[in-house]
Amino acid sequence: MSAHIRSREEIAARVKALESMLIDKGIMTTQAIDRMVEIYENEVGPQLGARVVAKAWADPEFKARLLHDASEACAELGISGLQGEDMVVVEDTPEVHNVIVCTLCSCYPWPVLGLPPNWYKDPQYRAAITREPRKVLSEAFSYDLPTDVEVRVWDSSSEMRYWVLPQRPAGTEGWSEEQLYELVTRDSMIGVGTTKSAEDVA
Ligand code: FE
């Protein structure tokens, strides 16, 4: 890989040019590209994050390492790469609920969550979630938090990419890591949604 550091705009321009070329030459269709983005947005990335969360739920020592240095703990599982050098995991508890955002642009922990969804990059989400997190969670994500739970919003940057360790769902005592994995959702690692419940996957 090139050692040159490129600006976001330059990378975006190159990707756009490459995309047009692939379409012009008939190598790929717009639909195929959209599908690829969708895969990275919803499938490939978040599945890796879900692995990490399931392991943290099942293994307290791993969880401690994850909260101490997320990038290093993920590297233990072979998960690392671009935009994942400085990841910080924040833990949900019965008292505190965490949400992530990048108010400046769209910083996001790619190796564990994949590409950020479009709404994450939307200026409206970026502005409103810091001002009125409860309202945004309720109105945009139909996620109503109990009033006695404190909401903390974490503003990511290129130096610090936050993501959330959601609470382990109730009724999952004795579940294997494999079973726990099925409960993790992308939105729960962003903080805008819940995990699945034990009944959901039973
Ligand atoms: Fe950013």
Boltz pocket constraint, residues with backbone or C-beta under 6 A from the ligand:
constraints:
  - pocket:
      binder: B
      contacts: [[A, 102], [A, 103], [A, 104], [A, 105], [A, 106], [A, 107], [A, 108], [A, 156], [A, 157], [A, 158]]
      max_distance: 6.0
